[in-house]
Amino acid sequence: MRLYETLVYGDFVLAVGLLVVAPFLLLAVSVTYSPVRDRLLVYWRASALLGITVYLWIGEHTI
């Protein structure tokens, strides 16, 4: 792989780790602590809307 592809792949892995895996781990830990769980559920709703927006936006732009 070229350097650019490696950097893009690394950025993707880091983003998935921080924006998907970490909140899942926090959600699993906070099952018994209701305020944290409620905030994480709000986070998932907002990130789902952001994901849909990015998905629709990708279709409008060409590389």
N, C-alpha and C positions, 0 to 999 in steps of 0.2 A: 504494500500500500504506500501511496505517496504521503508526504508529511501532512498535507491538507486533509486527506481522508482520515488519517490517524487522529488529527486534532478534532475533527468533527465527530468522530466516533467517541473519543474521550469526553468531549463536551456532552454528548448525548447520554453516555453512561453516568456521568456525574449528575446531570439534570434528573434522570430517572431515579437515581439513588436519593437525591435530596427532596424531590418533589412527589415521589410516589412511595418508595420503600420506607423512608423515615416517618412520614405520617401514619403509615400502616402500623409500624412498630409502636409509635406513640398511642395509637388507637387501641392496640392490643393491651398495652400496659395500663391504660386509663379506663378500662372497662368498669372498674368499681368507683372511679372518681368522676361523677356526673358533669361538673362544669367543664373539665378538660375535654370530655367526650363530646359535649355539645358544641364546643368551639371547633373541634376537629371535624365534626359533621358539617358545620358551616363551611369550613375550608374545602371539603370534598365537593360541596355543591358549587362553590365559586370556581374551583379548578376545573370542574366538569364543563361549566360555561366557557371558561377560557380555552379549554381543549377543543370544544366545538367551534369557537371563533377562529382559532388557529387553523383547524382543519378546513374550514370554509375559505379562509384567507389564502391558504396554499394553492387552491384551485385557481385563484385569480392571477397568480404570478408565475412566470416561466423563468427558468434558469438560463 
